[in-house]
Amino acid sequence: MNVTISQEEVEHVAELARLQLTREESEQFTLQLSNILKYVEELNAVDTTGVCPTTSVVADDAGTLRDDEVRPSLSQEQALRNAPEAVDGFFHVPHIIRDR
């Protein structure tokens, strides 16, 4: 199975993430992400019959969540300060799901 990612896909994801990549960075990320996908494909080929699934690879108490407590947080103005666009006190984002 050919598991690679195209440079166009990398550039599309970068655009969605609002990252400006140089041509060299785009080429580098394309190669690196393709290598990661190839490695994941190798892992998928490993026979795990009889291996119990795990939810975590760390100690049982390592993922313990902190107590839920009220703490100071950002004001609405601070949270929206770096937003590309805000409308009525909310982040405004473009539609990404189109009717077919």
C-alpha positions in Angstrom: 0.0 0.0 0.0 1.4 3.4 -1.0 1.1 5.6 2.1 2.3 9.1 1.2 1.0 12.6 1.5 1.2 15.0 -1.4 2.8 18.4 -1.2 -0.6 19.9 -2.1 -2.1 18.2 1.0 0.6 19.6 3.2 0.1 23.1 1.8 -3.7 22.7 2.3 -3.3 21.7 5.9 -0.9 24.5 6.5 -3.4 27.0 5.0 -6.1 25.6 7.3 -3.8 26.1 10.3 -2.9 29.5 9.0 0.8 28.6 8.7 2.9 30.2 6.0 5.4 27.7 4.8 8.3 28.3 2.4 8.7 25.9 -0.5 11.6 24.2 1.3 9.5 23.8 4.5 6.6 22.4 2.5 8.9 19.9 0.8 10.5 18.9 4.2 7.1 18.4 5.9 5.9 16.4 2.9 8.8 14.0 3.3 8.6 13.8 7.1 4.8 13.2 7.1 5.1 10.5 4.4 7.8 8.8 6.5 5.5 8.9 9.6 2.7 7.4 7.6 4.9 4.6 6.3 6.0 3.8 9.8 2.4 3.7 11.0 1.6 1.4 8.1 4.4 -0.9 9.3 2.9 -0.8 12.8 -0.5 -1.7 11.4 1.1 -4.8 9.9 2.2 -6.2 13.3 0.2 -9.2 14.5 -1.3 -8.2 17.8 -3.4 -11.3 18.3 -3.6 -12.1 22.0 -2.2 -8.7 23.0 -4.6 -7.0 25.5 -5.5 -3.5 24.4 -4.3 -0.7 26.7 -5.7 2.7 27.3 -2.5 4.2 28.5 1.2 3.3 28.4 2.0 5.2 31.6 1.3 4.3 35.2 -2.4 4.2 36.3 -2.3 7.4 38.3 -0.3 9.4 35.7 -3.4 10.5 33.9 -5.3 11.6 36.9 -7.1 14.9 36.3 -6.8 17.8 38.7 -9.7 18.8 40.9 -12.3 21.0 39.1 -12.1 24.4 40.7 -13.0 27.9 39.6 -10.0 29.9 38.7 -9.4 33.3 37.0 -9.5 33.1 33.2 -9.3 35.3 30.2 -11.9 37.9 29.7 -13.9 37.8 26.5 -11.9 40.8 25.1 -8.6 39.1 25.9 -9.7 35.8 24.3 -10.8 37.5 21.1 -7.8 39.9 20.9 -5.9 37.7 18.4 -8.9 36.4 16.5 -8.8 37.1 12.8 -12.4 38.1 13.0 -15.0 38.4 15.8 -18.7 38.9 15.5 -21.0 39.7 18.5 -18.3 38.7 20.9 -17.6 35.3 19.3 -14.9 33.9 17.0 -16.1 34.1 13.4 -14.8 31.2 11.3 -15.5 30.5 7.6 -17.8 27.7 6.6 -15.8 24.6 5.8 -18.6 22.2 5.1 -20.3 22.8 1.8 -23.6 21.4 0.5 -23.0 18.6 -2.0 
